[in-house]
């Protein structure tokens, strides 16, 4: 049995350990509060999820960068997941474009929510801030790719052709900073709306 003189020393050690643990927990709590204060709830979730291992696949709508799709593709999820009205307009426009030797190469179409979230997380890491990343990549909740209402066209010739004549089929460039991004945004032959400055809308 320890002598009475050892009891205060042991009590002091317990108090020191408790204080150290409590201090560590307080620091962690302050870090979480700071993170939450500097971002929105949705972006906090996206940052956390972005750290989780995710690899987009064809089933998520990912298109191989070296093998863009033609508008006639009826098997790839990136094309089958498109809104049928958009897909039909693209195919009709492609028939006219072929006369001018233009082929639409689809580099992105429908995307899954997880794929869009992953793209946004990757953009945040690339650009260093969520604010800048959102100029180029919409959140899953706001993305017209997730709803199947947008396609990205790869070649410059096809982009320019659609930018010039796409409205004949209601196809419009909807973001001023994305020449490749097209949506069915008006009736065939109608006037395209003024493009949004960027993906933030």
Secondary structure, DSSP 4 states (H G I P E B T S, - for coil): ---HHHHHHHHHHHHHHHHHHHHHHHHHHHHHHHHHHTS-HHHHHHHHHHTS-----GGGT---TTSPBPTT--SSHHHHTS-HHHHHHHHHHHHHHHHTT----EEE----HHHHHHHHHHHHHHHSSHHHHTTTS--TTT-TTTTT--EEE-SHHHHHHHHHHGGGGTEEE-BTT-TTEEEE-S-TT-PPPPPBSSTT-
